[in-house]
Amino acid sequence: MNSDKRNSQLKIYFHLVDILALITCWTLAFLTGFLLWFLPTGNSVNRVAWFFGLLKHEWGKLHLFMSVIALCITTIHIVIS
């Protein structure tokens, strides 16, 4: 009986971590994409450090990285559910 209760608690814990990671990664992917959408375009844009000292190209890399992680966590979420 104790083992079943522990397995149930562990399953709830994994679902909670999964949902929190899913929300966090998709939010960061959305925010970086939103930021990239509002940054100006042109030749001199990549030489100007924008928010947190990152260039537009670096924000693009961060957005791609967050999006890939979000897709991986989404796949894991679908498999678990």
C-alpha angles and dihedrals in degrees: 000000000000091000091054091051092049092049090050092051091047091051091051090049092052091049091050093050090046093052094045091050090047093052093044097049095045090048092052091046090050094047095049091047091049090050092049090050092057099042112102121252129226143092097291095048095086091056096055119083109226127184117359090000095290124136121231090254091054090050087053091053091048090050092051091048093050092046093052092048090048091052091049092050090047090054091049090048092053092048092049094047 
